[in-house]
Amino acid sequence: MVQLSFKAVVATIVAAVALVDAADVMNAAGHQHRLVRRCGGKKNSTITHHHPASQGGNNGHHHGGNNGHHNGGNNGHHNGQQQGSIITAYITDWAIPSSIAWNKLDHINYAFAVPGKDGTLSQFTASQLQSVVKEAHANQKTVSLSVGGWTGSLHFSDLVLTPSSRASFAKNIVQAVNDYNLDGIDIDWEYPNSANGVACNSNNKADTANFLAFMQLLRQQLGPNKILSTAVGVQPFDDESQNPSTSLAAGWAQTVDYFNMMVYDLAGSWNPVSGANSPLAADKDDSMSVTSAVQAWSSAGIPKSKLVVGVPFYGYLAKVNQPITAATGEHVKFDTSVPQIQGDQYDTKSADPCPGATATFSGEFQYRSIVQQGVNTNSSSWTNYWDAHTSTPYAYNSKDQTFLTYDNPASLTAKAKYVAQQKLGGIMLWSLEMDDANSSLLNAIQGARH
């Protein structure tokens, strides 16, 4: 945990990634965090997301993504013509990038369309979606509409509960695909039969089975060539006892093209001790990581060629109660005497869409802000460090006594290399507007292709 130059870090990573074992042991029992995804609505999102749908960050992640070029044989489509891996970017309705580097992307997940109690889709700007689809197709790339998100998952359980409710919901989604000339659909349900979602989400012990029945119906109605993906947590869907499934029904792998694993939001001020937002591999203080997610989902029966590693274009800022140095490492106690502080300028207070929910900051700190504030150059009271166990950077601000966990080009280079080595389905990012003006993070994940 020493300070290193970027070149030194990359050199270290090239050697270290080869040692990362995809069989990294998962500690499911230790999973106490709220797995919030950017793609749908992060932890706090006004809108709906996890990528929550709000504007200032917190819009859920996606945590989602998927697939192949518009021309070249439907990479990754259900028809079995998947070739290599894909790079998928989530873009958000509330913060569309001013420009998109189409030559560095294969697929866009547009977040989000939020399903209401009756299954109708709303809270997205139709004209904006149409513009993105038109531009993508002009560049021979594909677009899915992402449905749900952190704050947009309230009604999924009820909408997939019965054959008649599934049919009605599927009809609305198929209509959207036709209306907007979409190449696919990304379902961002956070999360089936889980206590980790928004407190007022509907839940049912049969959620995972009902979800599969719904996805099979969607596949039947959309046909074999549309992209069908889902944004998922770091562990497989919960079983009827709300424990991660150890074996998923064969229909999942037969029906869904991509499982976009949201491997972020794994550490934050909801835990007592700081840690890595998105570790490549776990250290003794972390139980979840990219490698553990791949191991868990593949062990449950999902082919690695359908597993997409989700990476964050943001980090988290929080107050800590002691100085951080190379000696302390990235695990120190948070200062719990104060509420969660604001992250960067894009971090606005938001609340879950539940009665009595309190609006709070998330602490989200986008990469463009990290660059602007000089974190990478140790400016403005920042000192950055590298954690060799998790292959991620972290930083400490001595003036503000704050800790920042984040990803940078070096850490994303390592994740992309892992994706290629393991021959995974690809890499997904949340979310595109958070990158810096030089597309430094997008450039860093180009090595995911194999």
N, C-alpha and C positions, 0 to 999 in steps of 0.2 A: 504494500500500500504506500508506494512512494510516488512522488511527482515524476512524470515522465514526459518527454516530448511526444508529439503525435506520431512521428516516425517510429520512435522506440516502442510505443504502445502497439502500433500495427504489427511490428516485427514480433513482439511478444505474443500477440493474438494468433498470428499465423501458426506459431508453434503450439500454443495452448489449445486452440480449437480442435486440433487433431486428437487431443487427449480427452475431449469431452465425450463422455459415454452416454449414448442415448438411453441406456438402461438405468439412468440416474434414478435412485430410489425415491418414490413419492411418500411423503408423510401426510397422508390424507387426514389423519386425526388432528394434525396441527393447523388445519386450515380454518382460521377464524376470521380472516379478513372479509370485507365486502368486496367481491370481485366486480368492480365497477368498470364498465367499459366505456371508452370514449365513443365508440360507435354508437351507441344507442343512447346513451344518455348517460352521462357520467353520473357520478354520485349526485351531483347537484345540478340539475339542469332544468332550466325553466321549461324547456320544451319537452322534449320527449326523448330524449335520447339515450344513449350510451353513447353512446356517442351521444350524449344528451343532446337535445336539440336546442340548446340555447345558444345564444350568441356568446358569450364570452368564455367559452371554454367549458367545460362541463357539459359537454354534450355528449354524451355517451360515447363510448367508443364504439366501437364497433366492434368496437371491437368487432370486422367481417370482410369478405372480399373475394374475389375470384377470378377471372379467367381469361381466356385466350383471345387471340386476335379476331377481329370481325371477319377477316377474310380467311385466313389460313387454316381452314379445316376445323373450326370450332374447338380450339384447344380446350380440353377440360370439359367438354360437354359430355352429356350422358352417353352419347353414342360411342364412347370408347376411343375417341381419336385424340385423347390427351397426349401431348408431346412436351416433355420437359416440365418446367415450372413457370408460374406466372407471377407477375407483380401487380398487385391490386391496391388501389388507393381509395380510401373513403374521402369523399368530399361532402361538406355539410351545407344544407339549404340556407343556413344563417350566415355562412362565411365562405362563399364561393371564391376560390383563388382567382386572382386577376388574370392569370395565364396558367395553362397546363402543359407540362412537357410530355406530350403524347408519345414521343419516341422513347421515353423511359418508363412507360407504363403499358400494361396489357389490358387492364380492366378498371372500371370505376364502379364503386358502390355509392349510390346517392342516398344520403341519410337526411331525415327519415320521413317515411310515411307512417303516420300513427293510426293504428286501428282503434276505432271507437267501440262502444259497447255493442253496436249493431254490426260491426265488421266493416264499416265504411272507412276509407283511408283519407286522412286529411293532414294538415299542418306542414304541407310542403308547397312550394311555389311552382305551379304547373308550367308556366312560361319559362322559368329558369331551367327546370328539368328538360323541357323540350330543346332548349338551346344547347345544353350539355350533350344530349343524345345526338343532335345534329352534328356538333363539332366532333364528337367521338367517332361517329360513322364516317365522317369525311376523312378521318385519320385512320380508318380501318381498325378501330378499337371498339370495345363492347361496354355496355352500361347495364347494371342491375339497379333496381329500386330497393333500398333496404327498408324493411318494414319492422317497426318496433323501436328498440332502443331501451336504455335504462328506465326512462320515465314513460316510455311508450309500450310497456309490456303488461299493463294493468289487466287487460281483458283476454289475453291469449288463451288462458286455461278454459274459459267459458266458450270461446269461439271455436275451439277444436274438440269440444266435449262430446258431441253427438254427430252421427252421420249427416243430419240435416244442417247443423250449425257449421260443420266443415264445408259442406257443399255451398252454403251461402257465402262464407268467407272466401273460399277459393274462387267463386264467381267474381267477386270484387277485385281480387288480385289479378286474375286472368284479364279482366276488363282493363285494368291499369297497364298491363303489358301491351295490350293491343292499342290502347289510346295513345301511349307515349312511345310506341315502336321500340320497346325495351328488348334487350337480349337475355334478360334473366331477372330473377328475384332472389333477394337475400333476406332470410328471416332472422331477425335479431331479437329473440325471446330471452330476456334476462330475468329469471331462468326457470325452466320447467320444474314443478314440484320442489321448489327450493326456498329456504328461508333467507337466502342471500340477496334476493331482489328487493324491490320497493315494498315497504311494509303492507301496502294495501293492494298488492297484486292478487288476483284470483289464483287459487292453487287447488290442485286435485292430485291424489296419489297416482292416478293413471295418466298424468300429463305426458310423460315420455312416450308411452304407447300411443296416446291420442295424437301427439305431435307427429310421430312417424306415419300414422294413418293419414294425417293431413298432408304431409309432404308427398306421400305416395299418390294422393289425389291430385295435388298440384302437378306432379310429374306426368300423370296420365293426361291431364287437361292441357298442359303446356307443350307436351310432346318431347321427343328425345333430344332436340337440339338447343333448347333454351338452357341457360345456366341456372342451376338451383343450388344455392349455398345457404349456410347458416352460420351465424356468429356464436361462438361457444366459449365457455370458461376453460380453465386449465385442467379441469377434471371432466370425465364423461357425464352425460345427463344423469340426474338423480333417479334412483329406483323408487319403488313405492314406499320405502322406509326413509326417504330423503338422504340416502347415502349414494356416493358416486357409483354408477354402474360398473361392474367389472367385466361384463359381457353385454354388448348391445346386439339387438336383433339384426339379422343379416340384411334386412330391408334398408337399414340406414346406408350402408356402403353401396347398395344396389341402386339407390334412389338419388342420393345427394352427391353433387360434384365436388364441393369443397366445404370443409369444416374449418372456418376461420377462427383459430384459437386466439382469444384475446389475452396474450401473455403480458399483461401490464396491470397497473393498479394492484400489484402484489405487495406493496409496502406503502404505508402512509401514516398520517397522524391518528388514524383509527386504531393503530397498534401502539403499544407502549414504547417501542424502540424503533429507531430509524433503520432503513434497509434499502435494498435496490428495488426500484419500481418495476424493472423488467430484467431479471437476471438470466443470463444464458444458462448457467448451471448454478445450483444451490450451494451455499456454504453451510456451515454448521448451524447458523442462525436463521436460515431460510428453508422452507419446505417445498416451495413451488418455483418452477423455472421453465424455460423453454424446453430443456431436455426432459424434465419430468412430465410436462404436458404431452410431448410427443410419445413418451413411453406409455402414459396412461391411456391415451386414445388409441394407439396402435394395439396395445394389449387387449383393449375392449373390442377389437375387431375392425377398426377403420384402417384401410390401407394407407401407408405413408404417402402415397401419391395423391391422396385426397386431403392431407393435412397441410394447412397453411399457417405459418407462424405470423401472428400479429405483433407488430412492433409500434412503440409510441414515438410520436414526434413531439413529445412534451415530457416534463418531469414534474416533481412535486417539491414545494418549498414549505418548511415548517420551522418553528422556533425549537431550539434544543437548550438543555440546561447545563451544558458544559462545552468547552471548545473542542472542535474536531481537528485532529491532526493525523498524520500518517500512522502514528502509534495507536490512536484510539480506533482507527478504522471507521467504517460507515455505520456501525451499530452503537448508537448512544441513545440515552433516554430523551424523549420529547419533553418540552416544557409544557406540562398540562395545566399550568396556572393561568394560561391565556387561551382564548378560543383560537381555532384555526385562522391563521393570518391569510391575507390576500397573497396570491401568487404573483403573476405579472399583471400588466394593465388590462389584459383580456379576461381576467378572472373576476367574475361578478357573483354576488350572492344569489343563490337560488335554493329552492326547496323541492323535495319530492312532492308529487301530486297527491298527497294524502292529508286527511284531516289533522290539523294540529302540527304539521311538519314545520320545522324552523328553517329559515333561510340562512345559509352559511356560505363562506368561501370554501373552495375546494383545495386551494394551494397550488393549482395547476400553473405550470410555468412553461410556455411554449418555446420551442427551440429558437425561433427567430428572436425572442426576448433574451434568451440565454446568450446569444451572439451579441445582441445590441448592448447588453449590460456588462460585457467583458468577462464573463465567467471563464471562457476558454483561454483567455490571455492573462488570467490572474490580475485583472484590473478591478478598480472600485471595491477594494477590501475583500475580493474573492480569492480563494486558493482552491484549485481543483486537484483531485487525487484519482488514482485508478485502483479499482479493486480487482485483483487477479483471480479471485475465486468466482465472482459473478460476471467478469468481463464487462464491467460497467463503470462509468465515472461517477464521482460525487464531488460536492464542493461545499465549502464553509465560508460564510461571510462574517468576518471578525467584528465588523462594525454593528451589524444587526443581530448577531448570534443566531444565524439561520443555517439550516442544512438543506441542500438541494440534491435529490437523486434524479438522474436524467440519462438520456442516451446521446451519444455524439457519433461522428463518422467512424471512429474506431470501434465502438461497441456494435454498431449496425453492420460494419464490415464483418465482424466476427459472427454475428447472427446469420448474415447472408451466406457466409462460407459454410456454416453448419447446415443450412437448408440445402445447399448444393451437394454437400458431402453425403447427407442422409437421403438424397433424392426425394425430398418432400414435394408437396404440391405447389409450393411457392411461398411468397411473403406478402403480408398485408400491412398497410400502415394506417394509423389514425393520428391526425388527419392532415390532408395535403397542405392546407393554408398555413400550418404551423411551422413549415420549413423556413430556412433563411432565404435571402434573395438569390443566393448562388445554388439553391437546391442541393445543399451539402448532404443532407440525409438521404434524399432520393438517389443521389449519385452513389452513396455508400452501399445501397442495397442491390445495386445492379448485379453483383456477383451471385445472387440467389439463383440465377438461371443455370440450368445444367442440361 
